[in-house]
Amino acid sequence: MPPKKRIAIYPGSFDPLTNGHVDVIQRALEIFDEVIVAILRNPSKKSLFSTAERLEMIQHSFNGNDALKVDCFDGLLVEYARIKGAVAIIRGMRAISDFENEFQMALMNRKLYKDVQSVFLMTGLRWIFTSSSIIKEAAQFGGDISDMVPEPVKTKLMEKFPLLEDKLRLKPTKKGTR
């Protein structure tokens, strides 16, 4: 009998996916056989991108990696984990300020479903300041976010924020030409 697949779920809104998320996902893929990036459908939260757009951006950002699945869910995360047969819930941590809330959620998840572990992965130092909301705000005002998000996300952000597209199109190249 083959060993049981170790499945982890990385839940979030991913509105949009950032390179900080990508960093956590790549490291989770080194630990687990399969990682499910699970987009929470939260009708009370106003999102820039639809669930379908977020799903597509994540899939295109990891094109060709069979160990990565992208899905959507609503309701309790631990119920979703139980249905998927997950052994772990991945949580990305940027700073110590993230820990208290994440710790409380991990304890509640453990109480509700003892067969799933919470695994905290620190975001790489390069991405510690990055968040989806900061990226959206910078993009809205034409800030160059091209090295903070995967290419498919940058493309979608330029569609949402024409000012960003204008600034990036006019950005000088390394040789000083346009």
ABEGO torsion letter per residue (X at the ends): XBBBBBBBBBBEAGOBBBAAAAAAAAAAAAABABBBBBBBBBAABBBABBAAAAAAAAAAAABGBAABBBBBBBEBAAAAAAAAGBABBBBBBABAAAAAAAAAAAAAAAAABAABBBBBBBBBAAAAABBAAAAAAAAAAGBBAAAABBAAAAAAAAAABAAAAAAAAABBBAAGBX
